[in-house]
Amino acid sequence: MAKSYYEILGVEKTASESDIKSAYRKLAKKYHPDLNQGNAQAGEKFKEINEAYEALSDPNKRANYDRFGTSDPGAAGAGGFDFGSFGGFSGGSFSGGGGGFFEDIINMFSGGEGEGGRVKRRPSDISIGLTLTFEEAFFGVSKDINISRTEHCDACKGTGAKNGTEYTTCSDCKGTGRVQYAQNTLFGRVVNTRTCSTCGGSGKKIKQTCSECHGKGTLKKNRTIKINIPAGIDNGQIMTVQGEGNGTEDSTQKGNLIIAVTVLPHKLFVRKGNDLYADIPIAFTQALLGDKIKIKTLKGSVTLTVPEGTQTDTVFKMRGEGMKMLRREAYGDLYLKIVLELPKNLKSDQKDLIKNLHKNINNTQYEKAKDYMD
C-alpha cells in the first residue's frame, strides 16, 4: 500500500501548517539532489517529498486530499465518490481507478471520463531542486533550467498512428474508449461502463504506428526553460511554474514544474524571516571613544555610528536594510551586534600605555564591575 503524504513527511494528519513546513525543510535538505549526487533513491525520495508538501501546504489541496485521497481539485467530480454519509459507509473515500464493485458505483454516478466517454490521462507534474546563492535570493535572478519531459507528439497528433490518420475506430467500443455491461449489485441491476480492454481506452486501433513516437502518442524531449526567481525567495520555498510539466498523448496541455528552492548561507548575514542579523567586530578603542564604521550590506555601504562607551553585544537596528520582501516593494531590517575585539601580541611600550590608562580610570567608571563588587 502506498504511503500517505502525511507518512512521507513524517507528520500526523492533525499537523499544523508550520509542522508540515518544518518537516518538509528537514527532509528536503537531507535528500536534496545536490547533497546526494549519483543516488537515484535519494532523488526519487526528494520528488516524493516535494509532491507531498505541494499537496499539504495548500489548504484547498490538503482538504481535497483528506476527503478524496488526492489533492487534485477535479478528482471528486471526475471519478471520486465520497462515502462519508452514504448507505452506512463512514469516513471513507474511493477513487475510480481500482476496478471491481466500487468502480461500477463510481461510473454509475460519474458517467465516465473525458470527451465522448474516452479516458483522458491527466498531465503529471515535474519536481526539481534549484540552488541559489544568498545574493540571488536577495535580488532575484533568471535561470535557464534543463528538464526532460513527456510531450504530445505533433507528428501523429497524439494518436500513435502514422501521420495521425493510419488507424481505425475500435469496433468494440465504437471509438468511445468505454464499453457498457450490466451487473447485479446491492442497488439492483445497473448498467455501467469500463475502459475498453481492446483499445485501452483510446477508441482507436492503429494500422501503422508513428515513426516518431513508435505508437505511444508522446515523446521524451529535453527542454531549456527560463525561470524568473522573484527577489526575497526563502530557503525551502516551493515555486510552481504553470504548464511546464509533462504532457499526454491526447492533450496539448501540460502539468506544472515544481521547484524546491535551496538558498546557500551567507558568510556574514543570517536571515530570519525578512530581517538580517550580523556580528560586527570592532576595536576596543572604537568602543571606548566612539566611531563611524562603514558596513557593507547587500544593497551597498551604510554608515553605523558607534557611540562612545558602547558595550559588547550591543545591538543596533538599521531600518530597511534587511531582506527584500517577496513580491513587495519593501525590505526587512538589519540587526548589527557589536563584538569587541582585543588586540593580540602587544609590544612592551603598548602595554605600558595601557597600564597607565588603567591607572587613570576610576573603578566607578566600570558600572557592571562596580555593581558586582558591591
C-alpha positions as CSV (number, residue, x, y, z in Angstrom):
1,M,0.0,0.0,0.0
2,A,1.4,3.4,-1.0
3,K,2.4,5.7,1.8
4,S,0.2,8.7,2.5
5,Y,1.5,12.2,2.1
6,Y,1.5,12.5,5.9
7,E,3.6,9.4,6.3
8,I,6.0,10.7,3.7
9,L,6.6,13.9,5.7
10,G,6.5,12.0,9.0
11,V,3.7,14.1,10.5
12,E,0.3,13.4,11.9
13,K,-2.9,14.1,10.0
14,T,-3.6,16.9,12.5
15,A,-0.3,18.6,11.9
16,S,-0.3,22.4,11.6
17,E,1.0,24.3,8.6
18,S,4.2,25.2,10.5
19,D,4.7,21.5,11.5
20,I,4.4,20.4,7.8
21,K,6.7,23.2,6.6
22,S,9.3,22.3,9.3
23,A,9.2,18.6,8.4
24,Y,9.5,19.3,4.7
25,R,12.5,21.6,5.1
26,K,14.3,19.0,7.2
27,L,13.6,16.1,4.7
28,A,14.3,18.3,1.6
29,K,17.7,19.2,3.0
30,K,18.5,15.6,3.7
31,Y,17.5,14.2,0.3
32,H,18.4,17.2,-1.9
33,P,20.0,16.1,-5.2
34,D,23.0,18.4,-4.7
35,L,23.9,16.6,-1.5
36,N,23.2,13.1,-2.9
37,Q,24.7,13.1,-6.3
38,G,24.5,9.8,-8.0
39,N,22.0,8.5,-5.5
40,A,18.9,7.6,-7.5
41,Q,16.9,6.6,-4.4
42,A,17.5,10.0,-2.8
43,G,16.4,11.7,-6.0
44,E,13.1,9.7,-6.0
45,K,12.6,10.4,-2.3
46,F,13.2,14.1,-3.0
47,K,10.4,14.1,-5.6
48,E,8.1,12.2,-3.3
49,I,8.7,14.8,-0.5
50,N,8.0,17.7,-2.8
51,E,4.8,16.1,-4.1
52,A,3.6,15.6,-0.5
53,Y,4.5,19.1,0.5
54,E,2.9,20.6,-2.6
55,A,-0.4,18.9,-1.6
56,L,-0.4,19.5,2.1
57,S,0.9,23.1,2.1
58,D,-2.1,24.3,0.1
59,P,-5.2,24.4,2.3
60,N,-7.6,23.6,-0.6
61,K,-5.4,20.8,-1.9
62,R,-5.0,19.4,1.6
63,A,-8.7,19.4,2.2
64,N,-9.3,17.6,-1.1
65,Y,-6.6,15.1,-0.2
66,D,-8.1,14.4,3.2
67,R,-11.6,13.9,1.7
68,F,-10.9,12.1,-1.6
69,G,-7.4,10.8,-1.2
70,T,-6.0,13.1,-3.9
71,S,-5.0,16.7,-4.0
72,D,-6.4,17.1,-7.5
73,P,-9.4,19.5,-7.1
74,G,-11.1,17.8,-10.1
75,A,-10.9,14.3,-8.7
76,A,-14.2,14.3,-6.8
77,G,-16.2,15.1,-9.9
78,A,-14.2,13.1,-12.4
79,G,-14.2,9.7,-10.8
80,G,-14.0,10.0,-7.0
81,F,-17.0,9.4,-4.8
82,D,-17.2,10.3,-1.1
83,F,-19.0,7.7,1.1
84,G,-18.9,9.9,4.2
85,S,-22.7,9.8,4.6
86,F,-23.9,7.3,2.1
87,G,-25.5,3.9,2.7
88,G,-23.9,3.3,6.1
89,F,-20.3,3.8,4.9
90,S,-18.4,6.2,7.2
91,G,-15.3,8.3,6.8
92,G,-14.1,6.6,3.6
93,S,-13.5,7.6,0.1
94,F,-12.8,5.7,-3.1
95,S,-11.3,6.6,-6.5
96,G,-12.5,5.3,-9.8
97,G,-9.3,3.6,-10.8
98,G,-9.5,0.5,-8.6
99,G,-11.9,-1.6,-10.6
100,G,-14.5,-4.0,-9.4
101,F,-17.6,-3.1,-7.5
102,F,-16.6,0.4,-6.4
103,E,-15.6,1.3,-9.9
104,D,-19.1,0.3,-11.0
105,I,-20.7,2.6,-8.4
106,I,-18.4,5.4,-9.4
107,N,-19.1,5.0,-13.1
108,M,-22.8,5.0,-12.4
109,F,-22.5,8.5,-10.9
110,S,-19.7,10.0,-12.9
111,G,-20.7,8.7,-16.4
112,G,-17.1,8.0,-17.5
113,E,-14.1,10.3,-18.2
114,G,-13.0,12.6,-21.0
115,E,-14.6,13.9,-24.1
116,G,-17.1,11.5,-25.7
117,G,-16.5,9.0,-22.9
118,R,-12.9,8.4,-23.8
119,V,-10.4,8.0,-21.0
120,K,-8.2,11.1,-20.7
121,R,-5.0,10.9,-18.7
122,R,-4.1,14.0,-16.6
123,P,-0.8,15.6,-17.3
124,S,1.7,15.0,-14.5
125,D,4.0,17.5,-12.7
126,I,7.8,17.5,-12.8
127,S,9.6,18.2,-9.5
128,I,13.2,19.5,-9.4
129,G,15.5,21.2,-6.9
130,L,17.2,24.6,-7.5
131,T,20.1,26.0,-5.5
132,L,20.6,29.8,-5.3
133,T,23.3,32.0,-3.7
134,F,22.2,34.3,-0.9
135,E,22.6,37.3,-3.3
136,E,20.5,35.6,-6.0
137,A,17.7,35.2,-3.5
138,F,18.1,38.8,-2.4
139,F,18.0,40.4,-5.8
140,G,16.1,37.8,-7.8
141,V,17.5,36.1,-10.8
142,S,16.7,34.4,-14.1
143,K,17.8,30.8,-14.6
144,D,17.9,28.5,-17.6
145,I,16.8,25.1,-16.3
146,N,17.3,21.9,-18.3
147,I,14.5,19.4,-17.9
148,S,13.4,16.2,-19.6
149,R,9.7,15.9,-20.1
150,T,7.0,14.0,-21.9
151,E,5.3,15.9,-24.7
152,H,2.4,15.4,-27.1
153,C,3.6,14.0,-30.4
154,D,2.8,16.6,-33.1
155,A,3.7,14.1,-36.0
156,C,0.7,11.9,-35.2
157,K,-1.4,14.4,-33.3
158,G,-1.1,12.2,-30.3
159,T,-2.8,9.2,-32.0
160,G,0.2,7.0,-32.2
161,A,-0.7,6.3,-35.8
162,K,1.4,7.4,-38.8
163,N,0.5,10.9,-40.0
164,G,-2.3,10.9,-37.4
165,T,-4.5,9.0,-39.9
166,E,-3.4,5.4,-40.0
167,Y,-5.9,4.0,-37.6
168,T,-9.4,2.7,-37.5
169,T,-12.2,3.1,-34.9
170,C,-12.3,0.4,-32.3
171,S,-15.1,-2.0,-33.2
172,D,-15.7,-3.0,-29.6
173,C,-16.3,0.5,-28.1
174,K,-17.2,2.3,-31.3
175,G,-14.5,4.9,-30.6
176,T,-15.7,5.9,-27.2
177,G,-12.9,4.1,-25.3
178,R,-15.6,2.7,-22.9
179,V,-17.8,-0.4,-23.0
180,Q,-21.1,-0.9,-21.2
181,Y,-22.2,-4.0,-19.3
182,A,-24.9,-4.9,-16.8
183,Q,-24.3,-6.1,-13.3
184,N,-26.4,-7.1,-10.3
185,T,-25.4,-5.0,-7.2
186,L,-26.9,-4.3,-3.8
187,F,-28.6,-1.3,-5.5
188,G,-30.3,-3.5,-8.1
189,R,-29.4,-4.3,-11.7
190,V,-27.4,-1.4,-13.1
191,V,-25.7,-0.7,-16.4
192,N,-22.1,0.5,-16.0
193,T,-19.1,1.4,-18.2
194,R,-15.5,0.4,-18.1
195,T,-12.4,1.2,-20.1
196,C,-12.3,-0.8,-23.3
197,S,-9.7,-3.5,-23.0
198,T,-9.3,-3.9,-26.8
199,C,-8.1,-0.3,-27.4
200,G,-7.0,0.6,-23.9
201,G,-9.5,3.5,-23.8
202,S,-8.1,5.3,-26.9
203,G,-11.0,4.4,-29.1
204,K,-8.6,3.5,-31.9
205,K,-6.9,0.5,-33.5
206,I,-3.6,1.6,-35.1
207,K,-2.9,0.2,-38.5
208,Q,0.6,1.7,-38.9
209,T,2.5,3.2,-36.0
210,C,4.0,6.7,-36.0
211,S,7.8,6.5,-36.7
212,E,8.4,9.5,-34.3
213,C,6.8,8.2,-31.1
214,H,6.5,4.5,-32.1
215,G,2.8,4.4,-31.3
216,K,2.9,6.0,-27.9
217,G,1.5,9.3,-28.9
218,T,4.1,11.1,-26.7
219,L,7.8,11.9,-27.0
220,K,10.5,12.4,-24.4
221,K,12.2,15.8,-25.1
222,N,14.9,17.8,-23.4
223,R,13.9,21.4,-22.9
224,T,15.6,24.6,-21.5
225,I,13.1,26.6,-19.5
226,K,13.9,30.2,-18.4
227,I,12.7,30.7,-14.9
228,N,12.4,34.1,-13.2
229,I,13.1,33.7,-9.5
230,P,11.5,36.6,-7.5
231,A,13.6,38.7,-5.1
232,G,13.1,37.7,-1.5
233,I,12.5,34.0,-2.0
234,D,13.5,31.9,1.1
235,N,15.2,28.6,1.6
236,G,12.8,25.7,1.4
237,Q,10.1,27.6,-0.5
238,I,8.3,25.9,-3.4
239,M,7.8,27.6,-6.8
240,T,5.1,26.3,-9.2
241,V,5.5,27.2,-12.9
242,Q,2.3,26.5,-14.7
243,G,2.2,24.5,-17.9
244,E,5.9,23.4,-17.9
245,G,5.4,19.8,-16.8
246,N,4.7,16.6,-18.6
247,G,2.1,16.4,-21.4
248,T,0.0,13.4,-22.6
249,E,-0.9,11.8,-25.9
250,D,-4.4,13.1,-26.0
251,S,-3.9,16.7,-24.9
252,T,-1.6,19.6,-25.6
253,Q,-2.0,20.7,-22.1
254,K,0.9,20.1,-19.7
255,G,1.3,19.6,-16.0
256,N,3.3,22.0,-13.8
257,L,7.0,22.4,-13.0
258,I,7.5,22.2,-9.2
259,I,10.7,23.8,-8.0
260,A,12.1,23.3,-4.5
261,V,14.4,26.2,-3.7
262,T,17.6,25.9,-1.6
263,V,19.3,29.1,-0.6
264,L,23.0,28.8,0.4
265,P,24.1,30.6,3.6
266,H,25.9,34.0,3.5
267,K,29.3,34.4,5.1
268,L,28.2,37.4,7.1
269,F,24.4,37.7,7.3
270,V,21.9,35.3,8.8
271,R,18.3,35.5,7.7
272,K,15.3,35.3,10.0
273,G,12.1,36.0,8.1
274,N,12.7,39.3,6.3
275,D,15.3,40.5,8.8
276,L,19.0,40.0,8.6
277,Y,21.4,39.6,11.5
278,A,25.2,40.0,11.6
279,D,28.0,40.3,14.2
280,I,30.3,43.3,13.7
281,P,33.7,43.1,15.4
282,I,35.2,46.5,16.4
283,A,38.4,47.5,18.2
284,F,38.0,48.2,21.9
285,T,39.3,51.8,21.3
286,Q,36.4,52.4,18.9
287,A,34.0,51.3,21.6
288,L,35.7,53.5,24.2
289,L,35.9,56.6,22.1
290,G,33.1,56.1,19.6
291,D,33.5,55.9,15.9
292,K,31.7,55.8,12.5
293,I,32.0,52.4,10.8
294,K,31.2,51.6,7.2
295,I,29.1,48.5,6.9
296,K,28.8,46.7,3.5
297,T,25.2,45.5,3.1
298,L,23.6,43.6,0.2
299,K,22.3,46.9,-1.1
300,G,25.5,48.9,-0.7
301,S,27.6,50.6,2.0
302,V,26.0,52.3,5.0
303,T,27.5,54.1,8.0
304,L,27.0,52.8,11.5
305,T,27.5,55.4,14.3
306,V,29.0,53.7,17.4
307,P,28.5,56.0,20.4
308,E,31.3,56.5,23.0
309,G,31.3,53.7,25.6
310,T,29.5,51.1,23.5
311,Q,29.5,47.8,25.3
312,T,30.0,44.4,23.6
313,D,26.7,42.6,22.5
314,T,25.0,46.0,21.9
315,V,22.6,45.6,19.0
316,F,21.9,48.4,16.5
317,K,18.9,48.3,14.2
318,M,19.2,49.6,10.6
319,R,15.6,50.0,9.3
320,G,15.0,48.8,5.7
321,E,18.5,47.3,5.2
322,G,17.3,43.7,5.6
323,M,16.0,41.1,3.1
324,K,13.7,42.1,0.1
325,M,10.2,41.1,0.9
326,L,8.8,38.6,-1.6
327,R,6.6,40.3,-4.2
328,R,6.6,43.5,-2.2
329,E,8.5,46.8,-2.7
330,A,9.7,46.7,0.9
331,Y,12.6,45.4,3.0
332,G,13.1,43.9,6.4
333,D,15.6,45.4,8.9
334,L,19.2,44.7,9.6
335,Y,20.4,44.0,13.2
336,L,24.1,44.5,13.9
337,K,25.5,43.1,17.2
338,I,28.8,44.7,18.4
339,V,31.5,42.3,19.3
340,L,34.6,43.9,20.9
341,E,37.9,42.6,19.7
342,L,41.1,42.9,21.9
343,P,44.5,43.3,20.3
344,K,47.0,40.5,20.4
345,N,50.8,40.4,20.6
346,L,51.2,43.7,22.4
347,K,54.6,45.3,22.5
348,S,56.1,46.5,25.8
349,D,55.5,50.2,25.1
350,Q,51.9,49.4,24.2
351,K,51.5,47.5,27.4
352,D,52.9,50.5,29.4
353,L,50.4,52.8,27.8
354,I,47.5,50.6,28.6
355,K,48.8,50.2,32.2
356,N,48.9,54.0,32.6
357,L,45.4,54.2,31.1
358,H,44.1,51.7,33.6
359,K,45.6,53.6,36.5
360,N,43.9,56.8,35.3
361,I,40.4,55.3,35.0
362,N,38.4,55.3,38.2
363,N,36.9,52.0,39.2
364,T,33.5,53.7,39.5
365,Q,33.6,54.2,35.7
366,Y,33.1,50.4,35.3
367,E,29.4,50.2,36.1
368,K,28.9,46.4,35.8
369,A,32.2,45.6,37.7
370,K,31.2,48.1,40.4
371,D,27.7,46.5,40.8
372,Y,29.3,43.1,41.0
373,M,31.9,44.1,43.7
374,D,29.2,45.9,45.7
